[in-house]
Amino acid sequence: MRIGSVSNSLLMLIAGGTASLMLTAAPACAAPCAQTDLVEFEKMTWVEVKCEIAAGKTTALIYTGGVEERGPQNANGGHNLIAHATVEAIARKLGNAIFLPVLPYTPNDAEPIPGTIGITNELLAAMLERLTEQAFLNGFHRVILMGDHAGGQPEVYEGVAKKLNARYGALRVFYCDQVYRPANDAFDHYLAQHGYPPGLHGYLFDTSEMMYLDKDNTWVRRDLVSSAVGDPVVDGKVQIGPQSPYNGIQGDARRSTVELGKRAVDMKVDYAVRQIRSFPPTE
């Protein structure tokens, strides 16, 4: 029998309740339980994962990032920096979750400005489906899908959750949309209320987030922030004219600060935790 067939059969048993304890049985039971404050799957040992799941951390968080040009002042992998910090904070605040490695690619297309590497919606759907099923096989009871980049949201994430919920009744998949658009909109509203210029990409919002998270000064070229202005944004639309700098910035990042970045990240975490806690528990 092929490995895939074994995995599918096991998943169906778990979903039906007949193998709910199978993944925490021998030989894992021979290892002593190891206490840890880690919530990052890839930094944990299998013993620590097993013990934390047994102690109640049965929710797996799958967060996607992205790689794209973000203006001369920001590194291309900013989505991944933000995603990792955000999902770790969400896991810690929830108290019953472990986050899987951040998926670094999301739907996008390379542009004349180098810096963007994207995948298709179909590839993202296949990856999310596979990672979710692998999480179930590791012993998690539910999976939360989230993303830091617009590509694929909400259609791909919602589609995967709906498909897998129909397949595995007792194991649940949820799409947390509040961490992206609603939280972003709320922060943009805060900026407008306090007289900051609007933007859409590489502007004050994401530049401030990256400044706040850039602890070793490798993600933001801080000497360039004071000149980080691109095409203006009016009524939510970028205005590209003959004098366009075409530098990857839509808006104005010059007033970016660490304090604004912390507010933005905290807002995302609060929105996400509130929504995830509202999801029904698994049976």
MOHUFEN-V16314 format. One record per backbone hydrogen bond with DSSP energy under -1.0 kcal/mol. CO is the residue of the C=O (numbers start at 0). NH is the residue of the N-H. Records with the same first field share a line. If there is no record, write none. Layout:
CO=NH, NH
//
This chain:
1=5
2=6
3=7
4=8
5=9
6=10
7=11
8=12
9=13
10=14
11=15
12=17, 18
13=16
18=21
20=23
21=24
24=27
26=29
27=30
38=98
39=42
40=43
44=48
45=49
46=50
47=51
48=52
49=53
50=54
51=56
52=55
55=57
57=140, 141
58=97
59=143
60=99
61=145
62=102
63=147
66=116
72=220
74=77
75=67
76=80
77=81
78=82
79=83
80=84
81=85
82=86
83=87
84=88
85=89
86=90
87=91
88=92
89=93
90=94
95=58
97=60
98=40
102=64
105=118
118=107
119=123
120=124
121=125
122=126
123=127
124=128
125=129
126=130
127=131
128=132
129=133
130=134
131=135
132=136
133=137
134=139
135=138
140=171
141=59
142=173
143=61
144=175
145=63
149=152
151=155, 156
153=157
154=158
155=159
156=160
157=161
158=162
159=163
160=164
161=165
162=166
163=167
171=142
173=144
176=179
177=182
179=183
180=184
181=185
182=186
183=187
184=188
185=189
186=190
187=191
188=192
189=193
190=195
191=194
200=249
202=206
203=207
204=208
205=209
206=210
207=211
208=212
209=213
212=214
213=216
218=74
219=221
220=223
223=226
224=227
226=228
227=252
230=250
231=238
233=236
236=233
240=243
248=230
249=199, 200
250=229
252=255
256=260
257=261
258=262
259=263
260=264
261=265
262=266
263=267
264=268
265=269
266=270
267=271
268=272
269=273
270=274
271=275
272=276
275=278
//
